[in-house]
Amino acid sequence: MARCSIRIKADARAYLGMFRILGIPWGLEELERHYSPDWHQVYRAAAVPQERWNEADRLWRSCYRDERQSCNTAQVAWSTRWRGAIAWP
């Protein structure tokens, strides 16, 4: 089974969660337009004050961890429900 949440999707949801907590009105469209592997570029584009970057880092990690835990819970539920439903050669 493929992973429940492709990393990019989990990354995006973590960013959106962080923005929501910080009170920054960004959605997926803004994130896609300004996304960079250098997250400080994203912070600059979203006008996160530099003195809040450490807080933003902690929030992003927390949101990402929540995404991964949700995914793992869904994977366990899926595999438990469908175990035995697939006949392997």
C-alpha positions in Angstrom: 0.0 0.0 0.0 1.3 3.5 -0.9 1.8 5.9 2.0 -1.4 7.6 3.1 0.1 11.0 2.8 2.7 11.9 0.2 5.4 14.0 1.9 4.6 17.1 -0.2 1.0 16.9 0.9 1.9 16.5 4.5 4.4 19.4 4.2 1.7 21.6 2.7 -0.8 20.7 5.4 1.8 21.4 8.0 2.5 24.8 6.5 -1.2 25.7 6.3 -1.7 24.6 9.9 1.3 26.8 11.0 0.0 29.8 9.0 -3.5 29.4 10.6 -2.0 29.3 14.1 0.2 32.4 13.4 -2.8 34.2 12.0 -1.5 34.4 8.5 -4.3 34.2 5.9 -2.5 31.9 3.4 -4.0 29.1 1.5 -2.7 26.4 -0.8 -2.7 28.8 -3.8 -0.3 31.2 -2.0 1.9 28.3 -0.7 2.2 26.8 -4.2 3.1 30.2 -5.7 5.8 30.9 -3.1 7.0 27.4 -2.1 10.7 26.9 -1.9 12.8 24.1 -0.3 14.3 27.0 1.7 11.6 27.5 4.3 12.9 30.9 5.2 12.0 32.1 1.7 8.5 30.9 2.4 8.5 32.7 5.7 9.6 35.9 4.0 7.0 35.6 1.3 4.3 35.1 4.0 5.6 38.1 5.9 6.4 36.0 9.1 8.4 38.4 11.2 12.0 37.1 11.6 11.7 37.2 15.4 8.9 34.6 15.0 10.8 32.1 12.8 11.8 29.9 15.7 8.1 29.7 16.8 7.1 29.0 13.2 9.7 26.2 13.0 8.3 24.6 16.2 4.7 25.0 14.9 5.5 23.5 11.5 7.2 20.5 13.2 4.3 20.0 15.5 1.8 20.2 12.6 3.9 17.8 10.5 4.2 15.3 13.3 0.4 15.5 13.7 0.0 14.8 10.0 2.3 11.8 10.2 0.5 10.4 13.3 -2.9 10.8 11.5 -1.5 9.0 8.5 -0.1 6.1 10.6 -3.5 5.7 12.4 -5.3 5.6 9.1 -2.8 3.1 7.7 -3.3 0.8 10.7 -7.1 1.1 10.5 -7.0 0.3 6.7 -4.7 -2.6 7.0 -6.7 -4.1 9.9 -9.9 -3.7 8.0 -8.7 -5.2 4.8 -6.3 -7.8 6.1 -7.1 -11.1 4.5 -9.3 -9.4 1.8 -6.5 -9.6 -0.7 -5.3 -12.9 -1.8 -1.5 -13.0 -2.4 -0.1 -15.5 -4.8 
